[in-house]
Each structure stands twice: as structure tokens, then as C-alpha cells.
Amino acid sequence: MNYNRNKKLKQITPETLVVGIDIAKGKHVARAVDDRGYEFGRKVVFDNNISGFERLMTWANEKMADHGKTHILLGCEPTGHYWFNLAHWAKENHNAFVVVNPMHVKKAKEFDDNSPSKNDTKDAHVIAQLIKDGRYAVPNLPEGVYAELREGMKIRDQLSSDIQMVEGRIDNWLDRYFPEFRTVFKSWRGKAALYTLEHFPLPGEITAMTAEEILEHWQTVVQRAVGKKKAETLQKAAKQSVGLTKGTRMGKRELGTLLQQYHQLQHEMADTDEAIKGLVFTIPGAKEMTAIKGINVMTVANFFAEVGDITQFEHPQQIQNLGGLTLRLHQSGVYKGETKITKRGRKGLRKTLYLAARSLVLHNPYFRKLHDYYKSRSDHPLKPKESLIALCSKLIRVFFVIGTKQCKFDGEKMLSDIPQMCTQEAA
């Protein structure tokens, strides 16, 4: 992935036709310029389907023939997911395709007419001009196992969200029909608690049974951690319950439906996790990454789902930019404001790295030692959260080396690469 602007400018020659495309759901608008920004003809409007894509290329080829251009550079502002089809189609047909930052489009649209007005035709022209100036990026379009991982992690995130929603609805049910249930069981997800909710969840059903009958039911799913005393405690809570006594027949049906959804989602989550694990270990370096104490399979899966093929990057700084972890300075003259990260990048990658850094500080002695150094160093000590952000960048470098060389993690070498740390320890 090329982030050097000079190299990007070299790709735009007098023989290049630059096509800026404004993306929408059903129809796209394209305009063409040369390397100096001179516009060729009127816009073209085409549909978001194969016929529309072919119409775009027919129009572009005519412009190339009319003006002596030999190659084409397509580009767009990535709008939602609507640009995916065009980008993949262009790549499959060996056409160069790039994207421009939506924020750049928003800020640059007043350059030509000094007006903040917005329309598809104007945006297409602004996009073409930004590409011509080298202000574009090559999109990270995953292929093969990386594309499978990205979709798999998307499914997993959706399942996780659905599980949380169902769990919240079950908690809501307990608040209405049996709020005292939580005084007996720490969590309703335990085997005995789940069995109770599935077979006799209402206080009236529990008070109609003896403690021995309740215990006999529990022992079909769990042999330890429950006894007669627990059953008696449940009965006492049921007798004193202030839960609703109206609409209980449909209320019980509601709970049954929720529990069925919960079990189904848990089963789908387990199957998805197994499929993701099978994909992860086919990637070079993934096994060595999961061997790092504090890093689990899902962390590595999330990393590759966001980054894709790590060999497409020339330097780990590019991955840092992709995650929005580069520093943003705010200073003028003698004034120096607070330094923060830009957060302009893939927030999923940023979240994965941050959670991984927290886990490493807890479980990995080398990263914990580095965390302590960042917080206590004599020159510009960091706050705990700032130190975790610094560890995110360090983890990117570790993953980059392991992913490109397939070597084992060496914590001692990682720490020895920081001479200031060795000097401070000696002092």
C-alpha cells in the first residue's frame, strides 16, 4: 500500500485520464480530467450494475481515444458500502482504482466556486481534482482468506450484538416477573439457573413444588454447587416475590422464546468461532502471534480482518496510519496544545489493538515492564491510557515483524531495542 505522495504523483502522467466518481445507492456520476486538471467533456451517469460499469468504461475509453491518453485511474469517495461493487469490478478487470478521504472532499469543494453547495456533479469533479493532486489512497480490498476473515468477524460482531440484546430482554423479563431471582443465583446463565428459567420460571410454579422436587430437577443438569439449601432459598424468594401475577401465561411464552433465541445464537457463535480459527491458522505468522502470552486467536483474527495481507505494507507506520493511531499536534508559536491520536482510520483495528494492549499489560511480563517504563520515564512520562496507545503501536511493529518473517516473539529483544529503558534501569 503506497502512502508516499511523490510516488502517487508520479503515477499521474500526461497520458493519464483521471476519472472522479460520486457514489450513490443506485446511480453514480463520473467526470474526467487530465494531469493538469483540465476537464474533458460532460459528466456521465451510470447505474450500479454491470451494464452501468460497462457504460462507464465505454465513456472513459472514448475520452482516452479523443485526447491521446493511454491509461486510466478511477477514483471515488467511499460512501457506505455502495462503492464495494464498483471497486472490486474495477480490480477484477485490471483497472486502477483509488479512494479519496470524504473529509478532503468536504473541505475542497469550495475551491472552484467559493460555495459550500453540494451536488453529485460537483462532488465528482472535486474527487477527480483531489486524485490528480495525489491526494488519494489505494483501498484495502481483501482477497482470499483475508476477505473470508473480514466477513467472518462481521458475522461474529453481529452475533455478539444480538446476544447482548437477547440477554437484555431476559434481564427485563426477570425485573418484571421474578426480580428476586438474582438474590438466589449470581447469574441466570448458570446451568441450574437456566434450567429453572426453562422449566419453572414463575414464582407461583416454584412455590407449588417441594425443595426435594426442585433439587431433583437440578440434578439432571448439574451435580455440584446446588443442594437442598439452595432450593429452599429459591422457594423463600418466590414466596416473597413482588413479580407480576397477571399475563403470566404469555409471559412464560415470551421467556421461552427468548431462551430459545439465546441458545441458538450461542450455538451459531461457537460454530463461527471454530470457522474463524480454522481460517486464522492458514495465515503465515498467525501461529507465532497467538503464542504471545496475552494474545488470543480472536485478537489475531480481528487484526488480519482489518489489515488484510500484511505483506502489502512496506512499513508498520502504514498500519498505524490505517488504524488512526498517528499523533496529532496542536501548536503555534510558543503555544503547545495537547497531543492526541488522529482517530482517522479503521476504528475496528484501533479497538482490537487497544483491548489487546490491556490484556498484554495484565498477562505479559515484557509488555507490563514496557508499560511501567512509559509511565515512569524521566523524559516525558505518559499517563496510563497514553501508555496503552503507545503499546498499540509497539504491538503493530511486533505483528509486522512476525507476519513478514514468521519468527517467534522475543520479549527480551523487544526491550533491548529501547536503550533509554536500559539506561534508566541501570541508574
C-alpha positions in Angstrom: 0.0 0.0 0.0 1.6 3.3 -1.2 1.3 6.3 1.1 4.1 8.4 -0.4 2.6 11.4 -2.2 5.5 11.8 -4.5 5.2 8.3 -5.7 1.5 8.8 -6.2 2.0 11.9 -8.2 4.5 10.0 -10.5 1.7 7.6 -11.3 -0.3 10.5 -12.9 1.4 11.4 -16.2 0.2 13.5 -19.2 -1.1 10.2 -20.6 -3.3 9.5 -17.6 -7.1 10.0 -17.7 -8.3 10.7 -14.1 -12.0 9.8 -13.5 -13.7 11.0 -10.4 -16.9 9.2 -9.4 -19.5 10.3 -6.9 -21.1 7.2 -5.4 -24.8 6.8 -4.6 -27.0 3.8 -4.0 -28.5 3.3 -7.4 -26.7 5.7 -9.8 -23.2 7.1 -9.9 -21.8 10.2 -11.6 -18.4 10.4 -13.2 -16.2 13.3 -14.6 -12.8 13.1 -16.2 -9.7 15.4 -16.1 -6.1 15.2 -17.1 -2.9 15.6 -15.0 -3.3 19.4 -15.0 -7.0 19.4 -14.0 -8.4 20.2 -17.5 -11.8 18.7 -17.7 -12.9 16.6 -20.7 -16.5 16.9 -21.8 -19.6 16.4 -19.8 -20.4 14.0 -16.9 -21.7 10.5 -17.3 -24.4 9.0 -15.1 -24.4 5.2 -14.9 -26.2 2.5 -12.8 -24.7 0.5 -10.0 -24.7 -2.7 -12.1 -22.7 -4.5 -14.8 -24.3 -2.5 -17.6 -23.6 0.7 -15.8 -20.0 -0.2 -15.2 -19.5 -1.1 -18.9 -21.1 2.2 -19.8 -18.6 4.0 -17.6 -15.6 2.2 -19.3 -17.0 2.8 -22.8 -17.3 6.6 -22.0 -13.8 6.6 -20.4 -12.3 4.8 -23.4 -13.8 7.3 -25.8 -12.3 10.2 -23.8 -8.9 8.4 -23.8 -9.1 8.0 -27.6 -10.2 11.6 -28.2 -7.4 13.1 -26.1 -4.5 10.7 -26.6 -4.5 9.1 -23.1 -3.1 5.6 -22.7 -4.2 4.6 -19.2 -7.0 5.4 -16.7 -7.2 6.0 -13.0 -10.6 5.6 -11.4 -11.4 7.0 -8.0 -14.3 7.7 -5.7 -15.3 8.9 -2.3 -16.1 5.8 -0.3 -19.8 6.2 0.6 -21.1 3.5 2.9 -20.9 0.1 1.2 -22.2 1.2 -2.2 -18.7 1.6 -3.7 -17.6 -2.0 -3.0 -19.1 -3.5 -6.1 -17.5 -1.0 -8.4 -14.1 -1.2 -6.7 -14.0 -5.0 -6.9 -15.2 -5.0 -10.5 -12.5 -2.5 -11.5 -9.8 -4.5 -9.7 -11.0 -7.8 -11.4 -10.8 -6.0 -14.8 -7.3 -4.7 -14.1 -8.3 -1.0 -13.8 -6.5 1.1 -11.2 -9.0 2.2 -8.5 -8.3 4.6 -5.6 -10.3 6.4 -2.9 -10.2 9.9 -1.5 -10.9 11.0 2.1 -14.5 12.2 2.5 -13.3 15.0 4.7 -11.0 16.2 2.0 -13.9 16.3 -0.4 -15.9 18.3 2.1 -13.2 20.9 2.6 -12.1 21.2 -1.0 -15.5 21.7 -2.6 -15.3 25.5 -2.2 -12.0 25.9 -4.1 -13.6 26.3 -7.5 -16.8 28.3 -7.0 -16.4 29.6 -3.4 -19.7 28.0 -2.5 -20.5 25.2 0.1 -23.2 23.9 -2.2 -23.2 20.2 -2.8 -24.4 18.0 -5.7 -23.3 14.9 -7.4 -21.7 16.6 -10.4 -19.7 19.0 -8.4 -18.5 16.2 -6.0 -17.3 14.1 -8.9 -15.2 17.0 -10.2 -13.8 17.6 -6.7 -12.9 13.9 -6.4 -11.1 14.0 -9.8 -9.1 17.1 -8.8 -8.0 15.5 -5.5 -6.9 12.4 -7.3 -5.0 14.5 -9.8 -3.1 16.2 -7.0 -2.1 12.8 -5.5 -4.4 13.1 -2.5 -5.8 9.6 -2.7 -5.2 6.2 -1.1 -5.2 2.7 -2.6 -8.2 0.9 -0.9 -7.6 -2.2 1.2 -9.7 -4.7 -0.7 -9.1 -8.1 1.0 -8.9 -11.2 -1.0 -8.8 -14.9 -0.3 -8.6 -15.8 3.4 -8.5 -12.2 4.4 -11.8 -11.5 2.7 -13.3 -14.6 4.5 -11.9 -13.4 7.8 -13.4 -9.9 7.4 -16.8 -11.3 6.7 -16.5 -13.9 9.5 -15.6 -11.2 12.0 -18.5 -9.1 10.8 -20.8 -12.1 11.4 -19.3 -12.6 14.9 -19.8 -8.9 15.8 -23.4 -9.1 14.7 -24.0 -12.3 16.7 -22.4 -10.7 19.8 -24.7 -7.7 19.4 -27.7 -10.0 19.0 -26.7 -12.0 22.1 -26.4 -8.8 24.2 -29.8 -7.7 23.0 -31.5 -11.0 24.0 -29.7 -11.0 27.3 -31.0 -7.6 28.0 -34.6 -8.7 27.2 -34.2 -11.7 29.6 -33.0 -9.3 32.3 -36.0 -7.2 31.5 -38.3 -10.2 31.9 -36.8 -11.1 35.3 -37.3 -7.5 36.5 -41.0 -7.8 35.7 -41.9 -11.4 36.7 -39.3 -12.5 39.3 -36.9 -9.7 40.4 -35.8 -11.8 43.5 -34.3 -14.5 41.2 -30.9 -12.7 41.2 -30.7 -12.9 45.0 -30.6 -16.7 44.6 -28.4 -17.1 41.6 -25.5 -14.8 40.8 -26.1 -15.2 37.1 -29.1 -16.7 35.2 -26.6 -18.2 32.7 -25.5 -21.0 35.1 -26.8 -24.5 34.4 -29.2 -24.7 37.4 -30.5 -21.1 36.8 -31.1 -21.7 33.1 -32.9 -25.0 33.9 -35.1 -23.1 36.3 -36.0 -20.4 33.7 -36.7 -23.0 31.1 -39.0 -25.3 33.2 -40.5 -23.4 36.2 -39.5 -19.7 36.0 -42.6 -18.2 37.7 -42.7 -17.7 41.5 -46.1 -19.4 41.5 -44.7 -22.6 39.9 -41.8 -22.7 42.4 -44.0 -22.4 45.5 -46.1 -25.2 44.2 -43.1 -27.6 44.3 -41.2 -29.0 47.3 -37.5 -28.3 47.8 -36.8 -32.0 47.0 -38.6 -31.8 43.7 -36.6 -28.7 42.7 -33.3 -30.4 43.7 -34.2 -33.5 41.7 -34.8 -31.4 38.6 -31.5 -29.5 39.0 -29.5 -32.7 39.4 -30.4 -33.7 35.9 -28.1 -31.0 34.6 -25.7 -30.3 37.5 -24.4 -32.5 40.3 -22.4 -30.0 42.4 -22.8 -26.4 43.6 -26.5 -26.8 44.3 -28.3 -28.5 47.2 -31.5 -28.5 49.2 -30.5 -25.3 50.9 -30.3 -23.6 47.5 -33.8 -24.9 46.6 -35.2 -23.7 49.9 -33.7 -20.2 49.3 -35.3 -20.2 45.9 -38.7 -21.1 47.4 -38.4 -18.4 50.0 -37.6 -15.8 47.3 -40.6 -17.0 45.3 -43.0 -16.7 48.2 -41.8 -13.1 48.9 -41.7 -12.1 45.2 -43.3 -8.9 44.1 -43.2 -10.1 40.4 -46.2 -9.7 38.2 -49.0 -12.2 38.5 -51.0 -11.0 35.5 -50.3 -12.2 32.0 -48.1 -14.9 33.2 -49.1 -17.5 30.6 -47.9 -15.3 27.8 -45.0 -14.0 29.9 -43.7 -17.6 30.2 -44.1 -18.0 26.5 -42.1 -14.8 26.0 -39.3 -16.1 28.2 -39.2 -19.4 26.3 -38.8 -17.7 23.0 -36.0 -15.5 24.4 -34.2 -18.5 25.8 -34.5 -20.4 22.5 -33.0 -17.4 20.7 -30.2 -17.2 23.3 -29.3 -20.9 22.8 -29.4 -20.6 19.0 -27.2 -17.5 19.0 -24.7 -19.2 21.3 -24.6 -22.2 19.1 -24.0 -20.0 16.0 -21.3 -18.1 17.8 -19.5 -21.3 18.7 -19.7 -22.5 15.1 -18.5 -19.1 13.8 -15.5 -19.1 16.2 -14.5 -22.6 15.0 -14.6 -21.5 11.4 -12.6 -18.3 12.1 -9.9 -20.3 14.0 -9.6 -22.6 11.0 -9.0 -19.6 8.8 -6.6 -17.8 11.0 -4.0 -20.6 11.2 -3.7 -20.7 7.4 -2.1 -17.2 7.5 1.7 -17.1 7.8 2.8 -15.9 11.2 -0.6 -16.3 12.9 0.5 -19.3 15.0 3.5 -17.3 16.3 1.3 -14.4 17.1 -1.2 -16.5 19.2 1.8 -17.9 21.1 2.4 -14.5 22.6 1.2 -14.5 26.2 -1.9 -12.3 26.4 -2.9 -12.6 22.7 -5.7 -14.9 21.8 -6.9 -16.2 18.4 -9.7 -13.7 18.1 -7.3 -10.8 18.5 -5.2 -12.1 15.7 -8.3 -12.8 13.6 -9.6 -9.2 14.1 -6.2 -7.8 13.3 -6.0 -9.6 9.9 -9.6 -8.9 9.2 -8.9 -5.2 9.5 -5.4 -5.1 7.9 -5.6 -7.8 5.3 -2.4 -9.2 3.8 0.4 -7.7 6.0 2.9 -8.1 3.2 1.2 -5.3 1.2 2.6 -2.8 3.6 6.2 -1.5 3.3 6.4 -0.3 6.9 4.4 -0.8 10.2 3.8 3.0 10.3 1.4 2.5 7.4 -0.7 0.1 9.6 -0.5 2.7 12.4 -1.9 5.3 9.9 -4.6 2.8 8.9 -5.7 2.5 12.5 -5.8 6.2 13.1 -3.0 5.9 15.8 -0.8 8.6 14.4 -0.2 11.6 16.7 -2.0 15.0 16.1 0.0 18.0 17.2 -1.6 21.4 18.0 0.9 24.1 18.4 1.5 27.7 17.2 4.5 29.8 18.1 5.2 29.3 21.8 1.8 27.6 22.4 1.8 23.8 22.6 -1.5 22.1 22.9 -2.3 18.6 23.9 -1.0 15.8 21.6 -3.7 13.2 20.7 -4.1 10.5 18.2 -6.0 11.4 15.0 -8.5 8.6 15.1 -8.8 8.8 11.3 -8.7 5.2 10.3 -10.3 1.9 10.9 -11.9 2.1 14.4 -12.2 -1.7 14.5 -8.4 -2.1 14.2 -7.9 0.6 16.9 -10.3 -1.1 19.3 -8.7 -4.5 18.7 -5.2 -3.2 19.4 -6.3 -1.3 22.5 -8.0 -4.3 24.0 -5.0 -6.4 23.2 -2.7 -3.9 24.9 -4.8 -4.0 28.1 -4.6 -7.8 28.0 -0.8 -7.8 27.4 -0.2 -5.4 30.4 -2.1 -7.9 32.6 -0.7 -11.1 31.4 2.6 -10.5 29.5 5.6 -9.5 31.7 7.5 -7.9 28.9 4.7 -5.6 27.9 3.9 -4.9 31.5 7.6 -3.8 32.0 7.4 -1.6 29.0 4.1 -0.1 30.3 5.7 0.7 33.6 8.7 2.3 31.8 6.5 4.6 29.7 4.7 5.8 32.8 7.8 6.4 34.9 10.5 7.5 32.4 12.2 10.8 33.3 11.7 12.4 29.9 8.0 12.9 29.0 6.3 10.2 31.2 3.0 9.1 29.8 -0.4 8.7 31.5 -1.7 5.1 31.8 -4.0 5.5 28.8 -1.4 7.2 26.7 1.0 4.4 27.5 -1.6 1.9 26.3 -1.8 3.8 23.0 2.0 3.6 22.7 1.8 -0.2 23.3 -0.7 -0.4 20.5 1.9 1.0 18.1 4.5 -1.4 19.6 2.2 -4.3 19.1 1.8 -3.3 15.4 5.5 -3.5 15.0 5.7 -6.9 16.7 2.9 -8.3 14.5 4.6 -6.8 11.4 7.9 -8.5 12.0 6.2 -11.8 12.9 3.9 -11.6 9.9 6.7 -10.9 7.4 9.4 -13.2 8.9 7.3 -15.9 10.7 9.6 -15.7 13.7 8.8 -16.2 17.4 8.2 -13.3 19.7 11.3 -12.4 21.7 10.4 -10.2 24.7 14.0 -9.6 25.8 14.9 -8.3 22.3 11.9 -6.0 22.2 13.0 -4.4 25.5 16.7 -4.2 24.5 15.7 -2.2 21.4 14.9 0.7 23.8 18.3 1.9 25.1 16.7 4.6 27.3 14.9 1.9 29.2 18.2 0.0 29.9 19.9 3.2 31.0 17.0 4.1 33.4 17.1 0.6 34.9 20.9 0.8 35.4 20.5 4.1 37.1 
